[in-house]
Amino acid sequence: MCGILAVLGCSDDSQRKRVRVLELSRRLKHRGPDWSGLFQHGDFYLAHQRLAIIDPASGDQPLFNEDKKIVVTVNGEIYNHEELRKSLPNHKFYTGSDCDVIAHLYEEHGENFVDMLDGMFSFVLLDTRDNSFLVARDAIGITSLYIGWGLDGSVWVSSELKGLHDDCEQFVAFPPGHLYSSKTGGLRRWYNPPWFSEAIPSAPYEPLVLRRALENAVIKRLMTDVPFGVLLSGGLDSSLVASITARYLAGTKAAKQWGAQLHSFCVGLEGSPDLKAGREVADYLGTVHHEFHFTVQDGIDAIEDVIYHVETYDVTTIRASTPMFLMSRKIKSLGVKMVISGEGSDEVFGGYLYFHKAPNKDEFHRETCRKIKALHQYDCLRANKSTSAWGLEARVPFLDKEFINVAMNIDPEWKMIKPEEGRMEKWILRRAFDDEEHPYLPKHILYRQKEQFSDGVGYSWIDGLKAHAEEHVTDKMMLNAAHIFPHNTPTSKEGYYYRMIFERFFPQNPASLTVPGGASVACSTAKAVEWDASWSKNLDPSGRAAIGVHNSAYENQRAGNGNLATTKIIDNVPRMMEVTAATELTIWS
């Protein structure tokens, strides 16, 4: 991931302003340690911090069209850039960068080219012929982006809050799937897939179609000129991504450059579920596996750095970002600059455990739509910024535009969780890759129950965070929380602790408004909390909060003296793998 910063129409073309833009751009240098670039045209400034993945030798930014009248600074990857180049036979390209096509597409098609891009991206384009500019962000918000406004009438754009929060009167997260045009002075949505309206789809489930769509999404993300690997927690999503990558790596340009043996990476507390499962999948796939251990204290010591880099006070995001942040540093130290990861599957397929309680297929589908629309505030934010903090890029094939179109067009009746029929969470994805002749994964991994990343690295991680917050936040502080933090008032000491740190780094009111809030259980939206009356009394984002669903769920019981009893393990989920194996013969015959 690169870092972009643009200051547009600031009524100041002095050397002092240029120095300020350079200073702010350096706040993003962790995202792009390979090169720094700055273009100035009057009072327009486009800055770039580059992480070189494609064409490291000549792809420095900003990028230009032939006569250098159109300038662009881009963060991201355009996976179909070779096809797009072929569609522009009359244009001359000066670099091999995948992002080089953007200026030429604008020259050819005007502002209506963004939907032609297949990839993850955020960019600012300046047309010096009339000083107009265009800002756009990818469909789901895989890349982070913010937009702000100065008192002098300037428009600011930055990959991270820290690039603009000190200099803007107002700023917000730039919405995914939108573009901002200076010609109209407003935002408009360029991404308009059928699922966005939340209308209930009716297409039949075709396992091989779904399988091929994910394989295609993974294969196109093997585009790289630098060493790469896969994140492998041993859960379904990362394991499938690793399996597909290992299966199709041979014969690619990446394999010719860096070898056909795949490297995989996992992080966890000693003895955690993810470490054990990740190691088993790595052995099965034959990857060169790298296992990183951390202690609860290591994670606690990193919390302030995590909040500074990830720019959130959301409890779920911080819990999961910290292990990923620590792992990314280790991965980068090995010389790896890009990883492929499994984010997005749970949103697309309803994989979180609370989906067990979805009342019907219509509400199940609408919840998946709500979850996908909010990804840029949660898992995409985590995956992007936790890795970018160390100059590492994360690619997410489950959020491929074409794959989402296929998966979200399936009748949601097929996604419904029905234990009595052997259908656990994400059953249609598991079944699509259940190949007896050429297996992708061992059966028990293919049918492993969902573990949220912050749980899978070790259950004591969350318990340790809660205990640490208890030491730093008093009951008296919590009594006054609504007065101190009237927006998104923390409801737990852990949330209060994170909020204090966030406000120290980003004290402006607009900064706190960029972070989502609302009731949640096991990562649900506030709307889905209504599915089970008991959940409103157990609002915690951990998967273990899904009482009656998770194999190691919280069951809070009151002791005789009125104090909260210790966590009890309940085990009332059917053994899904055995049930699935027994019933699929009937379902598919």
N, C-alpha and C positions, 0 to 999 in steps of 0.2 A: 504494500500500500504506500502510495506517495502522499505528500501533503500539499494542498493548494491553498493559496491566499490571494484574494483580489480586492483592490480598493478602486472603486469605479466612480469617476466624476466627483473628486473630493475638493475641487476648486483650489488645489494647492499642488503645484508642480515643482516645489522647491527641493533643494538637496536635503533639507531637514525632513521633509515628508518621505523621501526615498529611504533615508536612514531608518525612519520609524517602521516602514514597511519591511525592510530587511530584518529589523530587530524582531518584529512579530513573526515573520516567516521562520526565523530560527527557533521559535517555540515549537515548530512542527518538524524539526530536523530529525527527531527520533523516527518519524514515519518514513523519511527518505534520506538515509545517510550517504547516498552514492553521488549526489550532485545537487547543487543549488543554482537556480536560475531566476532572473528578474527581468521583465520587459516593462519599459515605461513609454507611454505615448501621451504626452501632455499630462493631464491629471488622472490618467488611468494607469494602474499598476497591476501586473500579473506576475505572481511569484510562485515558485515550484520547488519542492524538496523531493528528489527522485529516489525511489527504490527501483533499481534497474532489474527487470525480469525478462523483458523481450528487447533484443537488440541493445545490450548494455553499452556497446561501443559508440553508437551514433544517435541514440534515441533521446538525448537530453531535451528538456523542455525549458520554456514554452516552445510549441510547435507552430509552423506557419504553412500557408499555401504557397504557390509558386512565386507570386510577387510580394509576399510578406505583408499583404494588406489585411489578412485575416489571421488572428493570433489565438491560440488556445492553450490553456493549462489544464491538465487532466489527471485525475486519480482513478486508476482502475485498469481493467483488461477488456479488450474488445475481441471476443473469441472468433468472430466471423470476419476479421479484418482482411483476410486474403480474398474472400469472395467479394467483399466491398471494393477492394482495389481493382478487381477485374471488371466491376461495373462502372469504373471511372477511367476508361482507356485514354482519355484526352488530358489526364492530369499527370503531373510529374511529382514523384515522392522523393524526398531527400533523405529519409531515414527508413529503417525497417521496423520502426515502432508500430505496434498495433493501433496506437492512438492517433497515428498520423492521418488516418482517414477522415477524422472529424472535421477539420477545416475544409477539406475538399468536398465532403458531403454537403456542408453548409453552402459552399460556393455553388454547388450544382442544384440543390433542392431547397435552399432557404431554411427556415426554422422547422420545417416538417420532416426532418430526417431522423429525429431521435429514435423513433420506433424501429428504424432499420438496424440499430445497434443491438447486437446480442452479446451481453456481458454485464459486468458490474462497473459502474462508472459514476463520477461526478465531475463536472467540468464547467469552466467559464470560457466563453468565446467572445472575443472583441473584434468587431468589424471597424477598422480604422478609417474606412471610406466615409462613414457617417457617424462614427463614434457610438454606434449601437452595440449592445451586448446581450448575450444569452447565457443563462445558467440552467443546468439540468442535472437531475439525479436519477439513478437507475430505478427500475420498476419497483423493487421491494425495499430498497434502502440498505443494500449490503455495504456500500461505502457511506461513510458518515459525511454530513454536510450541514452547515449553518449559514444563515443569511442575516445581516444586520443593517441598521441605518444610522448614519451620523447626523448630528445637528446641522452640518453644513450641506446636507442634501446628498451625501455620498451613500453608495451601496457597498457593503462589505460582504465578502464570501470567504468562508474558511472551512477546512476539513474538520477543525475542532474548535470548541468554545474558546480555548485559550488564545486563539489567533485573533479574536475580535472583541471579547467581552469587556476589555478595558477601554475601548475606543468608540463603542456604539451606544447610542441612547436606548435603542431597542434591538433585540435580536431573538430569533426563533430557530428551531430545527427546520431545515429545508425539507418539505414533504417529499417522500418517495414518489416516483412516477410522474413528477411535475417538471415543468420548465418555467423560467421567469424570463420575460422579454422586456427589455427597456423600451421597445417600440410601443408596447401596450401598457407598461408599468404595472403588470400584474402577473399572477401565477395561473397556469392552466395545466390540467392533467393530460399527459400524452399517453399514459398507459391505461387502456380501457378494456381489460379482458372480460369475458362473459361472467366469470365468478364474482366480479367486483360488486355487482348489483345484489348479490346474495340470493339470487333466484335458485331454486332447487334443481340440480341437473338430473338427467335421466339416462345417460349413456350406460350401456352394460359394462361390467367389469371383464376386461380381457387381460389376463395375467401376462401374456407374452408382450402385448403392446406396452403395458406399464414397465415391464422389465427392460425392454429396448429403449424406452424413453429415458430411464435413469442411466443405462449404459452410455447412451449418446451424451448425456449431460456430463458424465465423468470423463469420457474420452476427450471431449473438446477442451476440458480443463487441464489436460496434459501438455498444453501449449506452454513451453518454457525454454529459456536459454540459460537457466541457472539450476543448481541442485535443489531437489524438492523431496517431500515425503508426505505421509498421511498421518493424521491424528487418529489413534486407535484406542478407544476406551474399552473395547470388548462388548459394547452395546450393539444393538441391531444396526443403527444408522452408520456409525463409523466403521463397523465391520463390513457392511455391504460395500461402502465406498472403497475400503481397502481391498476387498476381494475383486471388485471390478477393475480397479487400478492395476492390481497384480496380474490379472488375466489379460489385459489389453496393452500393457506397457511395452512389451517386446515389439519391435518394429517401428515404434514412434521415433520422432526426431529426438525427444528427450532421452530415450534409451540409448540411442547412438552416441549422444554426447556424454551421458553420465552413467551408463550401464543399465542393465535390465533388472537388477535386483532392487526391489522397493525397500525404502527405509520407513519405519513406523515409530510413533512416539506416544507414550502414555505417561500420565502423572497420577500420583495418589499418595495417601498416607500408607505407611507400612501395613500390609495385610488387607488393603482395601479391596472391595469387589471389582473395581475397574482394573487394578493391576493384575489380578488373577485372570480375569476374562481376557484382557488385552494380550497377555502373554500366551494364552492358549490359542487365540486367533492368529497371532503372529507366527507361532509354531506351525499351525495348520497351513497358512499361506506361504510360509518360507520367507518372511520379510527379515531384514536386518532390524531388530527391535531394540529400541532405546527406552528404558524405564527410568523415570525420574521420581524420587521420593521427596516428600517434604513433611515437616512436622507442623502441628497446629501453631506452634510459636512462630515458625517461619512465615506462615500465612498471615498471622496477626501482625507481624513486623512489617509486612508489605502492604497492609490495608491503605495507608495514606497514599502511597505511590499508586496503588490501583485506582483509588478515587480520583486522584489528579489526572491520570491518563484516560480512564474510562468515562469520567465526567458524568457521574450519576450518584444518587444516594439510594437508588432502588435496592432493596435488600436481596432479592433473588439474583440480580445482576452482579452485585458485589461478591456474594457467596461463590458464584460460579466463575467470575472473572479472575479471582485471586489464584487458583491453581493454574488456570490457563496462562496468566501473566507470568508466573514462575516457570512454567514449562516452556513458554516462548523464548525466554532468555537462554535457557539451556539449548534449545533447538538452534537458535541463531549462533551460539558459540561453536556449533559443529559445522558451520559454513552453509547451512540450509537457509534459503530465502523465501521459500513458498511451501505451504502445506495445503492439503485438501481435507475438508472437514465435513461433518454430518449434520450441521445445523439446518433447521427448517422442516425436517421430516415430521416431527411431532405436531407442528401446526397444520401441515397439509393433510395428514392422515388421522388427526385426533389421537395422538399417541400418549398424551399426558393421562395419568391414571384417573383423573376426575372425569374423563370422557366415559368411564364405565357408567356414570349416572345420567348420561344424556337421556332426556325423556322420550325423544323421537328423532327420526332421521333429519327432519327439517331443522330442529334446534342444533343437532350435531353439526350440520353443514354450516349454519350461520355462525356457530362458534369458531369453526376452522377459518372462516372468512375473517372474522374479527381478529383472530390470532395472527394470521398472515399480515393483515393491515398494520398490526402493532409491532411486527418483528423488528423494525428499525429502531425501536425504543428499548429493546430487550436483547435477544440473542444475536442479532446482527451487530448491535452496538458493542456487545461483549466480544464477539469473534473478531470484529474489525480493530477495536482499540486495544484489546489485550495483546494481540499479536503485533500491531503497528507500533506499540510502545518500544519494541526491540527491533524494528526494521524487518518484520516478518509479514508475509502476505498470506491470508487465509482465503481459500476458494470453497464455495458451497454449492455443489451440484444439485442438491434438493431444491434450491431456489432458482434453478434454471427456468426461464420463461416458458419454454416449450414443455418441459416436464410438468410444471405447475398446471398448464392448460390441460394436459392429459389427465393428471391426477384429480384435479378439481372438477372435471367434467363427468366423473364417474358417479352414478347414483349413490348417494350417501348411505343407503340401506346396506351396501357392501362394507362400509366402514364401521358400522355399528358394532359395538362390543357385545358378544353373546356367548358367555362362557358355557351355557348349556349346549351350544352347537360347536364348541371348540374354537370359537372365534375370540381371541384376545385382542388387545390393542394393536393396531397396525397390521391386522391379520392379512389384508389384501396385499400389502407389501411383502410380508413374510412368505405368503403363498406364491407370489410371483417369482421368488428366487428359491423356491423349494424344488430343486432339480435333482432327482434321484440319480440320473445318469452322469451328470457333470456338476456335482454339488458346489455351491458357492461357499457354504459355511457348514460347520457341524450343526446337527439338528438342535441341540440344546442351546447353542448360541443364537441360531435363527429364531428360536422361540423364547429367548430370555426376556424376563419382565423388564419393563422400562425402569431405568434409573436416571433421575435428573443428574446432570454433571456434578452439581455441588453435593449430592448424596453419594454418587458412585465413587468419588475420590476417597470416601471414608466417612461413615456416619458421625464420627467424633469431631469432624471438621465443623459442622454446624453447631454442635453442642458446645464446642470450644469457643466459637464466636459469641454465642449467647452468654456464656460465662464471663468472657472478657468484657462485654458491654455492661454486664451487671456490676462489674467493679468500677466502671467509669460514669455510669448514669444512675443517679439516685431517684428514689420514689418522688421526692420533692420536685426534681427537674421534670419528671413526667407529668406531674400535676399542672405545671405551667406550660406544657408543650404547645397547646393550642394558641397561647398568647405569643410565644416565641416564633413558632412556625405555623401561622394560620393557613397557609397553603400546603396540602399534603401533610397534615399533622402526623408526626410519627406515632404509631400505636404500640410500639415495643421499644425496649431499651436499646436493642440492636439497631433499629431504625433511627433512633435519636442519635446514637453514637456516630453513625455514618453521616447523618445530616449535619452535625457539628463540623465534621471534617470538610464536607463539601462546601459549606458556607464560608469556611476560612479561605478556600481556594477561589471560590466563585461567589462573591458576596452580593452581586447585583440581583435584583428581583427577577428579571427575565431569565436568569440562569436557572433558578429553582423551577420556573415554569416549563423548562424543557424536559423535565423528568416526569414520567407518568406516575399516577397514583391510583387509589381505589382498592376495594376489598379484593382479596385473592386467596384461593386455597389450591395448593399443588400447581401453581402457575396458571390458574384459570383467570378469565376476565371477571369483572364484577358481576356481569349478567349471569354467568354460569354458577356463581355461588348460590344462586336461587334454586339450583337443581336439588339440593339436599339441605334440609333445615338445620341439621347438626353442624354443617360446615361454617355457618356464621359465628359459631362459638369456638372455632378452631382455625382462625385465619393465619395460616403460615404457608409460605411458598414452597416448602419442601414437599417432595412427592410422598413422604411419610405422613403428611397431613391428610391424605385421602383415606380416612378411616373406613375400614371395611373393604379396601381394595388392595393396598400395598401389602406385600408379604411381611414387611417389618413396619407396619403402620403405628403411628402414635395412638395410644388409647389412654387419654387422660382420665384418671379416676381420683375422686376425692378420698383422702384417708380420713380416719375417724376424727382427727384433730382439726380437720378443715384445710390442711395443707395439701398441695398437689402431690399426688403419689408419683413414684418414678415411672418412667415409660415402660409400658408392658408390650410385649411382642404378640401380635395376633396373627393368626394364620388361617384366613378363611377364603383365600383365593384358590380356585381349583388348580390342579397341576396341569397347566395349559398345554404343555407340550404333548403329554400323553393323550389328553382329550382331543387335541387337534389331530394328532396322528390317527386316532380311531374314527373320527367323524368325517375327515376329508374324503375318505373313500365314498361315503354316501353323498356328500355335497357335490363331488366332481364326477360321479358316475352317471 
